[in-house]
Amino acid sequence: MKKKAEIVVIAHDAGGAEVLAAYVREHRATTRFMSYVAGPAARIWKREHLRFSRMPASSTGITRVVRGHRNANMVLLGTGWMTHIESDALAEAKKQNIRTAVYLESWSRYFKVFGYPHIGWQKKLPDEVWVGDRYAIQIVRRQFPKTLKTRLVPNEYFAKIVRKHRSRTHSKKPEKPDSILFLSSIDKVTQGAFEALMHTVAREKKNRTVCLRFHPADDRSRFDAIIKKYQQVKVRKSREQDITNDLLQSAIVVGVETTAMAVAALVGKKIISILPEDRRSTLPFPLILRARNLAALTRFLRS
């Protein structure tokens, strides 16, 4: 009987963890996965009923874990901004000559993930970079050294949501959704984007509900001052773990630029990205509407 390949999976931040957890679920019958997760990733592994060990946050703990898997076929990592776990694990895996791969779940910050613009950032690159769509692989091949191996690996997280959305839409005729779903993000301009939406909805006087879906790193009181300022607008704070339920109840999706907006695009939702006029868009989906000012936002909400 052929021995299963052993892949060590290490994740902390939510975006990468969602993609990696979906990949593990899809391939666990043919691959032996050893998952080490922490932070938001632990909640995702629990939700998906996947086996895992807690990844220590200390550099010595991370080193111990990686060295304990010297004979693994690969170390597969997400990307992170909240901690140094993924970057430290990648560095140690390279020291131990274990093959490494990083799954890039978004379409921006590619260089910064690996330490750009600091001197020697190229030495921090993994053996392989995985991406989930044709847009991302074009960006990677354009920006990274040609010697870096790039692989198009289907994004099972996206595929799962699309399947669930279609299934629930067709299983029974749902009520026509009428709320606006706002997707929070860690972006500094998110507060202003949410206030712009609330200001516009308040002026409309259409009695529309705004559903606020928090980023995993958010404090749930983050937008309370804005909500209080526009008390005439009904706001519902989502507690759904599964974004599918929020998408089903929403007619329009609004945000700055998040991976979740890409998911909304894939299920066919009307999407409005609120960006400052001097900010370049990074989401490569042509159907996303770009609102650069309040007039454009008002027009898009009405159309």
WOQUILIN-V286476 format. One record per residue. N is the residue number from 1. RES is the residue in three letters. PHI is phi in degrees with one decimal (none if undefined). PSI is psi in whole degrees, -180 to 180 (* if undefined). OMEGA is omega as a letter, one per 40 degrees, with the letter a starting at -180 (999 if undefined). Layout:
n: [N/N]
res: [RES/RES]
phi: [PHI/PHI]
psi: [PSI/PSI]
omega: [OMEGA/OMEGA]
This chain:
n: [1/2/3/4/5/6/7/8/9/10/11/12/13/14/15/16/17/18/19/20/21/22/23/24/25/26/27/28/29/30/31/32/33/34/35/36/37/38/39/40/41/42/43/44/45/46/47/48/49/50/51/52/53/54/55/56/57/58/59/60/61/62/63/64/65/66/67/68/69/70/71/72/73/74/75/76/77/78/79/80/81/82/83/84/85/86/87/88/89/90/91/92/93/94/95/96/97/98/99/100/101/102/103/104/105/106/107/108/109/110/111/112/113/114/115/116/117/118/119/120/121/122/123/124/125/126/127/128/129/130/131/132/133/134/135/136/137/138/139/140/141/142/143/144/145/146/147/148/149/150/151/152/153/154/155/156/157/158/159/160/161/162/163/164/165/166/167/168/169/170/171/172/173/174/175/176/177/178/179/180/181/182/183/184/185/186/187/188/189/190/191/192/193/194/195/196/197/198/199/200/201/202/203/204/205/206/207/208/209/210/211/212/213/214/215/216/217/218/219/220/221/222/223/224/225/226/227/228/229/230/231/232/233/234/235/236/237/238/239/240/241/242/243/244/245/246/247/248/249/250/251/252/253/254/255/256/257/258/259/260/261/262/263/264/265/266/267/268/269/270/271/272/273/274/275/276/277/278/279/280/281/282/283/284/285/286/287/288/289/290/291/292/293/294/295/296/297/298/299/300/301/302/303]
res: [MET/LYS/LYS/LYS/ALA/GLU/ILE/VAL/VAL/ILE/ALA/HIS/ASP/ALA/GLY/GLY/ALA/GLU/VAL/LEU/ALA/ALA/TYR/VAL/ARG/GLU/HIS/ARG/ALA/THR/THR/ARG/PHE/MET/SER/TYR/VAL/ALA/GLY/PRO/ALA/ALA/ARG/ILE/TRP/LYS/ARG/GLU/HIS/LEU/ARG/PHE/SER/ARG/MET/PRO/ALA/SER/SER/THR/GLY/ILE/THR/ARG/VAL/VAL/ARG/GLY/HIS/ARG/ASN/ALA/ASN/MET/VAL/LEU/LEU/GLY/THR/GLY/TRP/MET/THR/HIS/ILE/GLU/SER/ASP/ALA/LEU/ALA/GLU/ALA/LYS/LYS/GLN/ASN/ILE/ARG/THR/ALA/VAL/TYR/LEU/GLU/SER/TRP/SER/ARG/TYR/PHE/LYS/VAL/PHE/GLY/TYR/PRO/HIS/ILE/GLY/TRP/GLN/LYS/LYS/LEU/PRO/ASP/GLU/VAL/TRP/VAL/GLY/ASP/ARG/TYR/ALA/ILE/GLN/ILE/VAL/ARG/ARG/GLN/PHE/PRO/LYS/THR/LEU/LYS/THR/ARG/LEU/VAL/PRO/ASN/GLU/TYR/PHE/ALA/LYS/ILE/VAL/ARG/LYS/HIS/ARG/SER/ARG/THR/HIS/SER/LYS/LYS/PRO/GLU/LYS/PRO/ASP/SER/ILE/LEU/PHE/LEU/SER/SER/ILE/ASP/LYS/VAL/THR/GLN/GLY/ALA/PHE/GLU/ALA/LEU/MET/HIS/THR/VAL/ALA/ARG/GLU/LYS/LYS/ASN/ARG/THR/VAL/CYS/LEU/ARG/PHE/HIS/PRO/ALA/ASP/ASP/ARG/SER/ARG/PHE/ASP/ALA/ILE/ILE/LYS/LYS/TYR/GLN/GLN/VAL/LYS/VAL/ARG/LYS/SER/ARG/GLU/GLN/ASP/ILE/THR/ASN/ASP/LEU/LEU/GLN/SER/ALA/ILE/VAL/VAL/GLY/VAL/GLU/THR/THR/ALA/MET/ALA/VAL/ALA/ALA/LEU/VAL/GLY/LYS/LYS/ILE/ILE/SER/ILE/LEU/PRO/GLU/ASP/ARG/ARG/SER/THR/LEU/PRO/PHE/PRO/LEU/ILE/LEU/ARG/ALA/ARG/ASN/LEU/ALA/ALA/LEU/THR/ARG/PHE/LEU/ARG/SER]
phi: [none/-69.7/-72.5/-69.5/-67.6/-106.8/-118.9/-90.6/-107.3/-128.6/-151.1/-132.9/-72.5/-65.2/-57.8/-67.1/-64.1/-60.3/-68.3/-68.0/-62.6/-65.0/-65.1/-61.6/-59.5/-71.3/-116.3/-68.5/-73.1/-113.4/-133.7/-91.9/-101.2/-115.2/-97.9/-124.2/-133.6/-153.2/58.9/-56.4/-61.6/-62.7/-62.6/-68.1/-62.8/-63.9/-59.6/-88.1/56.4/-105.4/-73.6/-158.5/-115.8/-72.6/-86.7/-67.0/-90.2/-76.5/-61.9/-67.1/-67.5/-63.9/-59.6/-60.5/-63.3/-64.1/-64.6/-71.7/-125.6/-58.7/-94.0/-66.9/-73.1/-164.7/-108.9/-109.9/-126.4/-90.1/-109.8/-145.3/-120.7/-79.5/-139.7/-99.0/-57.2/-64.1/-67.8/-65.2/-65.3/-62.8/-62.2/-69.1/-61.4/-65.5/-62.1/-86.8/58.3/-92.4/-61.7/-124.4/-142.3/-119.8/-91.9/-88.9/-92.0/-122.7/-129.0/-146.9/60.7/-56.9/-64.8/-63.5/-56.4/-106.6/97.6/-61.7/-100.7/-66.4/-59.1/83.5/-61.3/-62.4/-70.8/-91.2/-70.0/-76.8/-71.7/-137.2/-117.2/-106.0/-136.5/-107.6/-152.7/-68.2/-64.6/-65.6/-68.1/-65.6/-64.5/-61.4/-68.5/-81.7/-95.6/-97.7/-56.9/-65.4/-75.5/-77.0/-74.6/-117.4/-129.0/-91.2/-114.8/-48.2/-79.4/-68.1/-65.3/-60.2/-60.7/-63.9/-65.0/-60.7/-62.4/-65.2/-63.3/-64.4/-63.2/-73.3/-69.6/-91.8/-68.0/-150.7/-73.3/-77.4/-65.3/-64.9/-67.2/-133.6/-86.4/-106.1/-95.6/-101.6/-99.2/-71.6/-150.1/-80.1/-58.4/-64.0/-89.8/-62.7/-58.1/-64.6/-66.2/-65.7/-65.6/-61.7/-64.3/-62.9/-60.3/-69.2/-65.4/-62.6/-73.4/-65.2/58.3/-102.4/61.4/-86.5/-90.4/-104.8/-96.1/-101.9/-103.2/-80.2/-71.8/-55.7/-89.2/-75.0/-87.5/-69.2/-97.4/-54.2/-106.0/-59.6/-63.9/-70.2/-61.8/-65.4/-64.8/-116.0/-63.8/-73.9/-97.7/-76.8/-120.3/-115.9/-85.7/-69.0/-119.1/-69.4/-74.9/-93.8/-65.7/-55.4/-64.2/-67.5/-66.5/-63.1/-92.1/-119.4/-90.8/-134.0/-116.0/-128.2/-175.3/-91.2/-153.9/-133.9/-61.1/-61.3/-67.9/-65.7/-61.3/-61.8/-64.8/-68.3/-93.1/88.9/-77.9/-75.4/-125.8/-121.8/-101.6/-95.0/-129.7/-60.2/-62.7/-94.8/-101.7/-81.9/-76.2/-112.9/-75.3/-88.8/-109.1/-62.9/-83.5/-72.6/-80.7/-107.2/-97.6/-93.8/-156.0/-64.8/-62.9/-66.4/-62.0/-60.6/-64.3/-67.9/-68.1/-81.3/-75.5]
psi: [132/132/137/144/143/122/126/123/129/126/150/-59/152/-45/-54/-35/-38/-44/-44/-40/-41/-37/-43/-46/-41/-30/8/-18/-25/-7/143/111/134/103/130/112/161/170/-142/-31/-35/-41/-39/-43/-39/-46/-37/3/45/142/141/163/152/131/124/154/-20/152/-39/-37/-41/-44/-44/-43/-49/-44/-25/-8/41/-28/7/153/-29/151/121/126/155/-173/151/149/-19/-32/177/8/-53/-43/-40/-41/-39/-45/-42/-39/-38/-39/-36/5/35/135/138/148/139/127/115/111/-4/-161/18/175/21/-50/-44/-29/-33/18/3/139/20/148/135/13/-29/-28/-14/0/146/179/-32/149/128/140/162/1/168/-29/-48/-40/-31/-41/-46/-46/-24/-34/-31/162/144/-19/-17/126/128/139/137/106/115/134/97/-25/-49/-47/-39/-44/-42/-44/-45/-41/-45/-41/-45/-29/-38/-19/-36/151/108/161/147/121/145/-5/165/125/119/124/110/160/171/-6/139/-24/5/-40/-47/-36/-42/-41/-38/-42/-47/-41/-44/-43/-39/-37/-28/-38/42/1/38/144/138/121/122/113/119/148/147/-25/-1/151/133/-7/6/-38/11/-39/-39/-41/-41/-37/-33/62/-20/-12/126/124/133/123/114/142/12/129/-35/119/-21/-43/-40/-38/-40/-31/4/142/-33/143/130/145/-170/-84/107/160/-33/-30/-32/-39/-44/-37/-39/-27/3/19/154/126/136/123/120/110/145/155/-28/10/127/136/143/-17/120/39/112/-23/-7/127/135/110/110/-10/174/-34/-44/-41/-45/-43/-44/-37/-31/-30/*]
omega: [a/a/i/i/i/i/i/a/a/a/i/a/a/a/i/a/i/a/a/i/i/i/i/i/a/a/a/i/a/a/i/a/i/a/i/a/i/i/a/a/i/i/a/i/i/a/a/i/i/i/i/i/i/i/i/a/a/i/i/i/i/i/a/a/a/a/i/a/a/a/i/i/a/i/a/a/i/i/a/i/a/a/i/a/a/a/i/i/i/a/a/i/i/i/a/i/i/i/a/i/i/i/i/a/a/a/a/i/a/a/a/i/a/i/i/e/a/a/i/a/a/i/i/a/i/i/a/i/i/i/a/a/a/i/a/a/i/i/a/a/i/a/a/i/a/i/a/i/i/a/i/a/a/i/a/i/i/a/a/a/i/i/a/a/i/a/a/i/a/a/i/a/a/i/a/a/a/a/i/i/i/a/i/i/i/a/a/a/a/i/i/i/i/i/i/i/a/i/a/i/i/i/a/a/i/i/i/i/i/i/a/i/a/i/a/a/a/i/a/i/a/a/a/a/i/i/i/a/a/a/a/i/i/a/i/i/a/i/a/i/a/a/a/a/i/i/a/a/a/i/a/i/a/i/i/i/a/i/i/i/i/i/i/i/a/i/i/i/i/a/i/i/i/a/i/a/a/a/i/i/i/i/a/a/a/a/i/i/a/i/a/i/a/i/i/i/i/a/a/i/a/a/999]
